[in-house]
Amino acid sequence: MPLTFFHPVWTRLRHSLSPERRASPAVGLMWLFLAATVLTLFEVLAPHDSSVEVPQVLAISAACAGITAILLAYGPRVPPRAISSLVGLGGALATAEIHFTGGVPNAASLFYLWGILYAFYVFSRREALLQLVVVAAEYAFVIALGPPPFSAVTHWITTIAAMLGAGLFVGSLKTRLDGRIERLTDDARTDALTGLLNRRGFDEVFASELHRALHTGRPLSVLIGDLDRFKSVNDAQGHAAGDEALRRFAKLIDQHRRAGDTIARHGGEEFAVILPDTDMAAALVAAGRLREVVEQALAQDPVPLTVSFGVASFPQHGTSPQVLLQRADDALYAAKTQGRNRVVGYQAASLPQTAVA
């Protein structure tokens, strides 16, 4: 059968999978079973030795095709325990393939390696080692059915040891990759100057907290704070002094925040605080305390700094991150226009008014 026969199938499979489905462990396993389907079928269609038992090999190919279809249909919905069982089933099919195509030595032994590499990449180290033990037993069984014309024990030991080494190598690469991805993710969510969350990290946490509040009915508040007359620090002392002031401010509010609150640098000299399970009254008190801490700590600086806060609360001021942030920003604008160094809570029915001076 010409290889071009498989091209439409391959194209259809590739384009039918969304990026999310392609990243699923089930879909990765599907490609392995699809490859096994093609290779076992090719072994029958291509010129082969008389020792190949065609009906049995065709049955193995059909089984691989069936598993491929199941994994394609269900994809990410396949539970982890089923994935583990299917890897074990793949080892059993590899054992049958070796036996029905002439016994050991046999290129079909590489099917074992596919499963082991997959196991060490996807599963825990303990579960991957368990898969290797099962493969070792299966390979010993197929060797016993048709011993090779050389030392069977040596062949078995070297084959299993090679699989173990390859699996451990892939597992270590996966661990390093996961660590780097985690560090990159943290870096992408962290403000380099202050060490607080940046706008991206804030948006993720805020969306998560608001989602929880929507489902539990618990209140949630958000503060938008802006350092008053911060530009005068840069103008009088330079940007290095301004950066140091931002670091000091960030450290102050991080040290004096309540447990469970999330602080982020929202941009420039603007900061945001998420207060879960907090209504407007409690949020005004928390913001007022932070304002006082900043005023007392930075009052003696060459260029004294204060902070103004705008406050908005879920659900009365909005039910989406965008609306709540806009309401808090409106309240912050009112705090600035009313004299700075104050906390203002948004009032939906009228213009924002000063809540704490």
Kinemage of the C-alpha trace (Angstrom):
@kinemage 1
@onewidth
@group {chain A} dominant
@subgroup {mainchain}
@vectorlist {calphas} color= white
{ca met a 1} P 0.000 0.000 0.000
{ca pro a 2} L 1.584 3.384 -0.943
{ca leu a 3} L 2.518 5.697 1.901
{ca thr a 4} L 0.457 8.469 0.276
{ca phe a 5} L -2.605 6.552 1.494
{ca phe a 6} L -1.862 7.694 5.032
{ca his a 7} L -1.391 11.380 4.167
{ca pro a 8} L -5.105 12.335 4.192
{ca val a 9} L -5.584 10.472 7.466
{ca trp a 10} L -2.591 12.216 9.027
{ca thr a 11} L -3.796 15.631 7.814
{ca arg a 12} L -7.304 15.071 9.129
{ca leu a 13} L -6.008 13.996 12.525
{ca arg a 14} L -3.628 16.938 12.797
{ca his a 15} L -6.235 19.545 11.882
{ca ser a 16} L -9.001 18.022 13.995
{ca leu a 17} L -7.070 18.587 17.214
{ca ser a 18} L -7.156 21.975 18.913
{ca pro a 19} L -3.976 23.252 20.648
{ca glu a 20} L -5.494 22.300 24.019
{ca arg a 21} L -6.215 18.758 22.865
{ca arg a 22} L -2.761 18.399 21.335
{ca ala a 23} L -1.194 19.196 24.714
{ca ser a 24} L -3.159 16.420 26.448
{ca pro a 25} L -1.215 13.302 27.533
{ca ala a 26} L -4.000 11.228 25.979
{ca val a 27} L -3.368 12.793 22.581
{ca gly a 28} L 0.373 12.170 22.881
{ca leu a 29} L -0.376 8.512 23.571
{ca met a 30} L -2.740 8.491 20.603
{ca trp a 31} L 0.130 9.350 18.240
{ca leu a 32} L 2.141 6.432 19.599
{ca phe a 33} L -0.705 4.002 18.999
{ca leu a 34} L -1.288 5.473 15.550
{ca ala a 35} L 2.371 4.917 14.693
{ca ala a 36} L 2.150 1.355 16.043
{ca thr a 37} L -0.928 0.774 13.868
{ca val a 38} L 0.902 1.874 10.741
{ca leu a 39} L 4.125 -0.009 11.494
{ca thr a 40} L 2.453 -3.308 12.371
{ca leu a 41} L 0.318 -3.058 9.241
{ca phe a 42} L 3.402 -2.254 7.167
{ca glu a 43} L 5.129 -5.334 8.561
{ca val a 44} L 2.412 -7.458 6.965
{ca leu a 45} L 2.124 -5.540 3.695
{ca ala a 46} L 5.861 -5.300 3.061
{ca pro a 47} L 7.938 -8.358 2.146
{ca his a 48} L 8.325 -10.342 5.344
{ca asp a 49} L 9.726 -13.550 6.731
{ca ser a 50} L 7.612 -16.691 6.751
{ca ser a 51} L 7.722 -16.684 10.551
{ca val a 52} L 5.376 -13.691 10.637
{ca glu a 53} L 1.875 -14.852 11.606
{ca val a 54} L -0.209 -12.487 9.487
{ca pro a 55} L -3.700 -12.883 11.061
{ca gln a 56} L -2.328 -12.275 14.559
{ca val a 57} L -0.295 -9.236 13.472
{ca leu a 58} L -3.330 -7.804 11.674
{ca ala a 59} L -5.322 -8.268 14.882
{ca ile a 60} L -2.643 -6.364 16.818
{ca ser a 61} L -2.763 -3.566 14.223
{ca ala a 62} L -6.547 -3.432 14.505
{ca ala a 63} L -6.321 -3.243 18.314
{ca cys a 64} L -3.871 -0.335 18.049
{ca ala a 65} L -6.199 1.381 15.575
{ca gly a 66} L -9.134 0.947 17.944
{ca ile a 67} L -7.207 2.471 20.844
{ca thr a 68} L -6.143 5.314 18.558
{ca ala a 69} L -9.776 6.019 17.696
{ca ile a 70} L -10.808 5.996 21.372
{ca leu a 71} L -8.035 8.409 22.346
{ca leu a 72} L -8.868 10.670 19.420
{ca ala a 73} L -12.555 10.732 20.333
{ca tyr a 74} L -12.155 11.358 24.055
{ca gly a 75} L -8.783 13.131 24.206
{ca pro a 76} L -8.395 15.199 27.408
{ca arg a 77} L -11.444 13.480 28.929
{ca val a 78} L -9.578 10.196 29.293
{ca pro a 79} L -8.851 9.805 33.048
{ca pro a 80} L -5.210 9.395 34.193
{ca arg a 81} L -5.815 5.850 35.449
{ca ala a 82} L -7.087 4.844 32.007
{ca ile a 83} L -3.984 6.384 30.428
{ca ser a 84} L -1.792 4.253 32.674
{ca ser a 85} L -3.784 1.142 31.787
{ca leu a 86} L -3.492 1.865 28.076
{ca val a 87} L 0.287 2.183 28.367
{ca gly a 88} L 0.313 -1.218 30.053
{ca leu a 89} L -1.910 -2.591 27.288
{ca gly a 90} L 0.541 -1.217 24.750
{ca gly a 91} L 3.294 -3.246 26.403
{ca ala a 92} L 1.159 -6.387 26.150
{ca leu a 93} L 0.522 -5.722 22.460
{ca ala a 94} L 4.259 -5.215 21.916
{ca thr a 95} L 4.886 -8.587 23.570
{ca ala a 96} L 2.383 -10.230 21.224
{ca glu a 97} L 3.923 -8.447 18.222
{ca ile a 98} L 7.399 -9.765 19.092
{ca his a 99} L 6.084 -13.286 19.539
{ca phe a 100} L 4.076 -13.376 16.307
{ca thr a 101} L 6.863 -11.894 14.173
{ca gly a 102} L 9.588 -14.376 14.953
{ca gly a 103} L 10.549 -13.831 18.576
{ca val a 104} L 13.758 -12.313 19.923
{ca pro a 105} L 15.741 -10.484 18.601
{ca asn a 106} L 13.136 -8.272 17.017
{ca ala a 107} L 12.892 -4.605 16.025
{ca ala a 108} L 9.400 -4.607 17.536
{ca ser a 109} L 11.135 -4.501 20.934
{ca leu a 110} L 11.409 -0.748 20.332
{ca phe a 111} L 7.663 -0.531 21.015
{ca tyr a 112} L 8.544 -1.218 24.638
{ca leu a 113} L 10.878 1.758 24.602
{ca trp a 114} L 8.128 4.049 23.339
{ca gly a 115} L 5.940 3.172 26.295
{ca ile a 116} L 8.757 3.540 28.816
{ca leu a 117} L 9.825 6.962 27.510
{ca tyr a 118} L 6.205 8.083 27.566
{ca ala a 119} L 5.771 6.800 31.124
{ca phe a 120} L 8.853 8.583 32.461
{ca tyr a 121} L 7.772 11.808 30.759
{ca val a 122} L 4.108 11.784 31.807
{ca phe a 123} L 3.826 9.717 34.986
{ca ser a 124} L 5.438 9.990 38.397
{ca arg a 125} L 8.817 8.301 38.826
{ca arg a 126} L 7.241 5.546 40.904
{ca glu a 127} L 4.540 4.763 38.335
{ca ala a 128} L 7.051 4.856 35.478
{ca leu a 129} L 9.277 2.356 37.294
{ca leu a 130} L 6.232 0.138 37.819
{ca gln a 131} L 5.588 0.230 34.064
{ca leu a 132} L 9.217 -0.786 33.505
{ca val a 133} L 8.853 -3.746 35.889
{ca val a 134} L 5.801 -4.919 33.919
{ca val a 135} L 7.699 -4.573 30.630
{ca ala a 136} L 10.645 -6.477 32.084
{ca ala a 137} L 8.321 -9.354 33.030
{ca glu a 138} L 6.657 -9.325 29.613
{ca tyr a 139} L 9.981 -9.332 27.810
{ca ala a 140} L 11.251 -12.203 29.964
{ca phe a 141} L 8.087 -14.113 29.072
{ca val a 142} L 8.472 -13.631 25.308
{ca ile a 143} L 12.162 -14.555 25.504
{ca ala a 144} L 11.218 -17.743 27.335
{ca leu a 145} L 8.769 -18.641 24.561
{ca gly a 146} L 11.520 -18.478 21.942
{ca pro a 147} L 15.015 -18.173 23.390
{ca pro a 148} L 17.509 -16.363 21.093
{ca pro a 149} L 20.686 -18.060 19.798
{ca phe a 150} L 22.760 -16.186 22.386
{ca ser a 151} L 22.687 -15.530 26.143
{ca ala a 152} L 19.054 -14.745 26.892
{ca val a 153} L 19.814 -13.448 30.398
{ca thr a 154} L 22.477 -11.021 29.190
{ca his a 155} L 20.222 -9.806 26.399
{ca trp a 156} L 17.334 -9.279 28.811
{ca ile a 157} L 19.479 -7.417 31.357
{ca thr a 158} L 21.076 -5.087 28.797
{ca thr a 159} L 17.742 -4.356 27.103
{ca ile a 160} L 15.915 -3.513 30.335
{ca ala a 161} L 18.900 -1.526 31.647
{ca ala a 162} L 18.983 0.488 28.432
{ca met a 163} L 15.274 1.251 28.799
{ca leu a 164} L 15.790 2.284 32.421
{ca gly a 165} L 18.648 4.598 31.482
{ca ala a 166} L 16.672 6.180 28.654
{ca gly a 167} L 13.633 6.605 30.888
{ca leu a 168} L 15.608 8.216 33.709
{ca phe a 169} L 17.262 10.545 31.215
{ca val a 170} L 13.902 11.654 29.791
{ca gly a 171} L 12.506 12.033 33.311
{ca ser a 172} L 15.399 14.269 34.357
{ca leu a 173} L 14.955 16.412 31.240
{ca lys a 174} L 11.249 16.743 32.037
{ca thr a 175} L 12.042 17.835 35.610
{ca arg a 176} L 14.469 20.475 34.357
{ca leu a 177} L 11.977 21.656 31.753
{ca asp a 178} L 9.195 21.942 34.331
{ca gly a 179} L 11.498 23.947 36.603
{ca arg a 180} L 12.420 26.366 33.845
{ca ile a 181} L 8.809 26.799 32.776
{ca glu a 182} L 7.829 27.502 36.376
{ca arg a 183} L 10.590 30.097 36.739
{ca leu a 184} L 9.643 31.734 33.451
{ca thr a 185} L 6.005 31.796 34.508
{ca asp a 186} L 6.915 33.410 37.821
{ca asp a 187} L 9.112 35.967 36.056
{ca ala a 188} L 6.312 36.800 33.635
{ca arg a 189} L 3.960 37.505 36.578
{ca thr a 190} L 6.400 39.430 38.784
{ca asp a 191} L 7.433 43.061 38.677
{ca ala a 192} L 11.228 43.180 38.453
{ca leu a 193} L 11.600 46.411 40.437
{ca thr a 194} L 9.407 45.714 43.473
{ca gly a 195} L 9.100 41.925 43.516
{ca leu a 196} L 5.299 42.223 43.670
{ca leu a 197} L 2.939 40.786 41.101
{ca asn a 198} L 2.820 42.736 37.862
{ca arg a 199} L -0.317 43.649 35.906
{ca arg a 200} L -0.496 40.221 34.280
{ca gly a 201} L -0.174 38.399 37.600
{ca phe a 202} L -2.716 40.710 39.194
{ca asp a 203} L -5.249 40.103 36.420
{ca glu a 204} L -4.923 36.332 36.868
{ca val a 205} L -5.406 36.457 40.646
{ca phe a 206} L -8.211 39.003 40.436
{ca ala a 207} L -10.123 36.916 37.894
{ca ser a 208} L -9.712 33.830 40.098
{ca glu a 209} L -10.810 35.599 43.293
{ca leu a 210} L -13.777 37.210 41.579
{ca his a 211} L -14.814 33.856 40.135
{ca arg a 212} L -14.760 32.416 43.653
{ca ala a 213} L -16.767 35.358 44.997
{ca leu a 214} L -19.373 34.925 42.255
{ca his a 215} L -19.874 31.281 43.250
{ca thr a 216} L -19.800 31.741 47.023
{ca gly a 217} L -21.629 35.058 47.242
{ca arg a 218} L -18.907 36.407 49.504
{ca pro a 219} L -17.884 40.075 49.147
{ca leu a 220} L -14.632 41.182 47.555
{ca ser a 221} L -12.984 44.583 47.318
{ca val a 222} L -10.191 46.077 45.282
{ca leu a 223} L -7.991 49.079 46.049
{ca ile a 224} L -6.178 51.187 43.491
{ca gly a 225} L -3.421 53.253 45.115
{ca asp a 226} L -1.248 55.918 43.573
{ca leu a 227} L 1.709 57.720 45.130
{ca asp a 228} L 0.972 61.433 45.414
{ca arg a 229} L 3.270 63.840 43.557
{ca phe a 230} L 5.672 61.027 42.739
{ca lys a 231} L 6.986 62.926 39.730
{ca ser a 232} L 8.589 65.441 42.103
{ca val a 233} L 10.876 62.674 43.439
{ca asn a 234} L 12.205 61.901 39.967
{ca asp a 235} L 12.546 65.602 39.143
{ca ala a 236} L 14.352 66.489 42.377
{ca gln a 237} L 16.504 63.398 42.955
{ca gly a 238} L 16.561 61.405 39.734
{ca his a 239} L 15.025 58.149 38.599
{ca ala a 240} L 17.247 56.014 40.846
{ca ala a 241} L 15.739 57.709 43.893
{ca gly a 242} L 12.294 57.243 42.385
{ca asp a 243} L 12.915 53.528 41.933
{ca glu a 244} L 14.095 53.262 45.528
{ca ala a 245} L 10.943 55.047 46.712
{ca leu a 246} L 8.799 52.582 44.795
{ca arg a 247} L 10.669 49.659 46.364
{ca arg a 248} L 10.217 51.105 49.856
{ca phe a 249} L 6.538 51.740 49.272
{ca ala a 250} L 6.007 48.223 47.924
{ca lys a 251} L 7.784 46.747 50.936
{ca leu a 252} L 5.682 48.816 53.326
{ca ile a 253} L 2.304 47.806 51.962
{ca asp a 254} L 3.420 44.196 51.559
{ca gln a 255} L 4.491 44.065 55.220
{ca his a 256} L 1.303 45.695 56.474
{ca arg a 257} L -1.241 43.994 54.261
{ca arg a 258} L -3.704 41.591 55.804
{ca ala a 259} L -3.148 37.863 55.454
{ca gly a 260} L -4.860 36.705 52.287
{ca asp a 261} L -4.686 40.055 50.500
{ca thr a 262} L -2.838 40.270 47.173
{ca ile a 263} L -0.743 43.283 46.186
{ca ala a 264} L 0.501 44.134 42.707
{ca arg a 265} L 2.250 46.934 40.931
{ca his a 266} L -0.408 47.967 38.476
{ca gly a 267} L 1.843 50.232 36.443
{ca gly a 268} L 4.176 53.162 37.112
{ca glu a 269} L 3.558 54.425 40.634
{ca glu a 270} L 0.096 52.819 40.755
{ca phe a 271} L -0.548 49.754 42.907
{ca ala a 272} L -3.546 47.480 43.377
{ca val a 273} L -4.701 45.380 46.323
{ca ile a 274} L -7.246 42.548 46.216
{ca leu a 275} L -9.139 42.015 49.481
{ca pro a 276} L -11.102 38.718 49.454
{ca asp a 277} L -14.112 38.316 51.765
{ca thr a 278} L -14.093 42.054 52.411
{ca asp a 279} L -17.010 44.468 52.018
{ca met a 280} L -16.714 48.206 51.407
{ca ala a 281} L -16.656 49.202 55.083
{ca ala a 282} L -13.820 46.794 55.939
{ca ala a 283} L -11.939 47.731 52.758
{ca leu a 284} L -12.056 51.432 53.673
{ca val a 285} L -10.573 50.615 57.082
{ca ala a 286} L -7.798 48.476 55.545
{ca ala a 287} L -6.981 51.137 52.967
{ca gly a 288} L -6.955 53.843 55.627
{ca arg a 289} L -4.473 51.855 57.697
{ca leu a 290} L -2.155 51.432 54.708
{ca arg a 291} L -2.413 55.150 53.949
{ca glu a 292} L -1.379 56.018 57.507
{ca val a 293} L 1.546 53.587 57.445
{ca val a 294} L 2.892 55.147 54.244
{ca glu a 295} L 2.435 58.703 55.505
{ca gln a 296} L 4.277 57.985 58.753
{ca ala a 297} L 7.112 56.018 57.147
{ca leu a 298} L 7.844 58.382 54.269
{ca ala a 299} L 7.086 61.730 55.931
{ca gln a 300} L 10.739 62.390 56.741
{ca asp a 301} L 12.066 61.728 53.224
{ca pro a 302} L 13.701 64.620 51.343
{ca val a 303} L 10.577 64.591 49.188
{ca pro a 304} L 7.778 63.361 51.490
{ca leu a 305} L 5.408 60.914 49.879
{ca thr a 306} L 1.810 60.000 50.590
{ca val a 307} L -0.650 57.707 48.854
{ca ser a 308} L -4.250 58.001 47.733
{ca phe a 309} L -6.574 55.021 47.395
{ca gly a 310} L -9.754 54.373 45.466
{ca val a 311} L -11.980 51.504 46.617
{ca ala a 312} L -14.639 49.450 44.831
{ca ser a 313} L -16.460 46.352 46.048
{ca phe a 314} L -18.222 43.322 44.615
{ca pro a 315} L -21.126 42.948 44.066
{ca gln a 316} L -22.530 46.453 44.514
{ca his a 317} L -20.057 48.210 42.218
{ca gly a 318} L -19.695 45.560 39.528
{ca thr a 319} L -19.370 41.876 38.799
{ca ser a 320} L -16.474 41.881 36.320
{ca pro a 321} L -12.790 42.731 36.802
{ca gln a 322} L -12.966 45.500 34.217
{ca val a 323} L -15.909 47.276 35.838
{ca leu a 324} L -14.574 46.968 39.383
{ca leu a 325} L -11.166 48.296 38.379
{ca gln a 326} L -12.788 51.210 36.554
{ca arg a 327} L -14.895 52.007 39.624
{ca ala a 328} L -11.829 51.899 41.877
{ca asp a 329} L -9.942 54.097 39.415
{ca asp a 330} L -12.840 56.593 39.391
{ca ala a 331} L -12.688 56.699 43.181
{ca leu a 332} L -8.915 57.192 43.039
{ca tyr a 333} L -9.393 60.126 40.676
{ca ala a 334} L -11.812 61.653 43.186
{ca ala a 335} L -9.237 61.198 45.962
{ca lys a 336} L -6.649 63.025 43.859
{ca thr a 337} L -8.957 65.909 42.992
{ca gln a 338} L -10.117 66.295 46.607
{ca gly a 339} L -6.627 66.914 47.961
{ca arg a 340} L -4.684 63.620 47.847
{ca asn a 341} L -3.483 61.542 50.833
{ca arg a 342} L -6.932 60.087 51.356
{ca val a 343} L -9.125 57.049 50.701
{ca val a 344} L -12.274 57.317 48.622
{ca gly a 345} L -14.895 54.644 48.157
{ca tyr a 346} L -16.904 54.523 44.974
{ca gln a 347} L -20.599 55.288 45.273
{ca ala a 348} L -22.626 54.018 42.346
{ca ala a 349} L -25.546 56.439 42.755
{ca ser a 350} L -23.453 59.606 42.829
{ca leu a 351} L -19.993 60.999 42.364
{ca pro a 352} L -17.315 59.248 44.457
{ca gln a 353} L -16.947 60.870 47.862
{ca thr a 354} L -14.190 60.940 50.447
{ca ala a 355} L -14.467 58.099 52.916
{ca val a 356} L -11.298 58.435 54.946
{ca ala a 357} L -9.235 61.620 55.028
